[in-house]
Structures are given as C-alpha cells and as structure tokens.
C-alpha cells in the first residue's frame, strides 16, 4: 500500500466494519476518525454535537482527518458528513484515495434504525431524515475516487474483497497482492 485509503459514505454503509476488515487483510493500521475525535474530546460524538454543535464538530473532524492522512499507509474510516466538506475532499485527494461504500436507503435504514448513537437521526422522523441526508449527500460521495456497492448478502470479507478489486485499478495506491 502506497498511501492512505479513506472510506466515505453514509452512516450505516459499513465504513468502519469494512475498513477494519480491509486493514487486516492489507496488514496496515485501521483508524476510525470518529473514535479519534471522541478520544480527543473525552466524550461521544453525540455529546460533542449536543454541547458544541455541528459546526464545532466538523472543524475538529477536519483537523483529525488531516492528521490521520499524514500517518502513512493505513485505512481510515470517516464520519458520514466528513466528505461533504471541500477542505476534507481536497486533503484526502492530495494524500490518499477515497472509496465510497455506496448502499441503498433500505440497507442503510436497516443498519441504523436501532442505534441511538446517531445524533443526526434523533428526530421525530428518523427514516425521513436519513432519506433527506442521503439525497443531499450522494452528489458529494460521487466525487470519491472509487465506488464500491454494498450488498445486504455480502459478508465483511466479501465487501473488503470488492474494495481490493477496485483498488487494484489504481497502481498509485495498491501494489499487487495475492
């Protein structure tokens, strides 16, 4: 691996789970940017949102992503909103490669509907909120370097293999592996 691989996409797309599996297969570190933010803030993402607001959170997220990109070859999972910021997309493009885990709304909803840890879904109509977020974000995610489609029947190793298949089209990122 020649540079960081950055997983982007909606909440529930599998960025952390697939990213962790991918890193294990490739033999590189895995880092979740949300975990790094929580560690630095000594509170959960939901608590940061509640206490300081989304703008504050997004500024810290950008700082963390830039720091993680400087750490050499690794797999980085980002929060669902991270790739919306032009500054983050530019930093990822300069230092690494972005991989959009594209999942349809039904799959996303199935994965997130019972998770109270999603601050943006703490609304009267969480499914409607997820739909609006998805519709607003798809155009940004489409700017990713690579797209890998999630499928409900895929296991984590299956998804990681799909990501590796896409990465093999980019010799600037991944050398041939067995």
N, C-alpha and C positions, 0 to 999 in steps of 0.2 A: 504494500500500500504506500502510495506516494504523498497523499495529503488527506486531510480530514473528510469524512463522509458525514453529511448533515441531513438527518431525517426531518422532513417537514410534512405538514398536513394537519387535518382536523383532529380535534380531541377524539380519541377512540379509534383512530386509524391504525394504531399499533406501533407508533414511532419508538416508544421505549422498549416494548417487548421484542419487536423485530430488531431494533437497533442492538439490544443486548445480545441476542442470538447471533446476529451478523458479526459483532465484535468478537464473540467467542470463536466463531468459525475462522475469522481472519487473524485471530491471535493478537488483537490490538485492544487498548482500553476502550471501555464504554463510559460515556458521561451523559447524564441527563441534565440539561440546563436548568430545568425547574428544581431538581434536587439541589443543585449548586446555589440557586437563589434562596431556597429555603434554609440551607446551611448558613449562608452569609447573613440572612435576616434573623435567624433563630426563630422562625415562625413559618407556618404553612403559606402556600400561595394564597389560599382563601383569606387568611388573616392579613396578609400584605394588602390584598385588594380592599378588604374592609377598613383597615386602618389608614392606608396611604393613598388608595385609589389606583385606577388602572394606569394612568399616565406615569406615576412613580414606578409602578411595577415594570412597565415597558422600558423605562430608562435603565433600570437595574438589569433587565433581561439583555439589553443591548451590550452593556458592559461585560456581562458574564459570557455572552456568545463570542465577543471579540477576544476575550482572554482565553477561552477554550480553543478557539481556532489557532492560537499561537502555540499550542502544545504538541504539534506534530501529528503523525498519522493516528487516527482514532475515529470512533463512531460517536457522533453527538446527536442526541435527541433534543429537539426544541419544542417549546410550547406551541399550541395551535395558532396563536396570534403572532409569533415571532417573525414569520416570513412576510408578514404584511408590511413591515417597515422597510422602506427603501435602503436605509442605512444597514440593516441586517442582511438584506439580499446582496448588497454590494460587498460587504465584508465576507460573506460566505463564498461569493463568486471569486473574489481575489485569492482566498486562502484554501478553499476546499471545493466540494461538489455537493449540490443539493439533490436530494432524492425525495420526490413527492410520493407518499403512500396514499394513493387515491382509493377511497372507499365510498360506496353509495350511502345515501342517507339512512336507509333501513338498517344496514350493518352498523353504522355509527351509533344510531339510536339504541340498538340492541346492546351495544357495549357500554354506553354511558348512562343509560336511563336510571340505573340504581346506584349511581355514585354521587354522594353528596359533596365530594371534593372538587366539583367543577363549578367554580364561582360564577361563571357566565351563564350557567343553566339554572341558577337559583331564582327562577321567575315563575309567574303564575302558569305559563305555558312553555315548559322546557322544550318540548318537541318543536313547537313553532319557533322558539329562539334558536334551536340547533339548525333548523331549516334556513332561517334568515342569516345566521352566521355562515353556514355552508355556501349559500348563494352569493354572499358578499365576498367570500374568501377564495372561491375557486379560481377566479381570474389571476389572483396573486400566486397561488400554488402552481398554476400552469406555467409560470415563469421559471420553475425549477429546471435544473439541468437534465434530470431523468425522471420518468414517471413509471411507477410500478403499481399495478392494480391489486388491491386486496380482494380476497375472495373468502366468503364465510367458511368454506370447507378446507382452506389452507391451514396447515399447522404452522407454528413459528419457523421450524426449519424449512418448510416449503416457501414461506414468504422470504426468508433470508436467501434461499437459492434463487428466487426471482430477482431480488435486488442484485445479487452477484452476477446473474446473467446480464442485467442492464449495465452494471459497472464494467463488465468485460468489453463493452463497446467503447470504453474510454481508457486507452492506454496511458493517458496522463494521470490516471488515478490508481489503477489496479494492474499489477503485473499478473501474468498468467498464473493461476493456481490450479491445483488438482481437485 
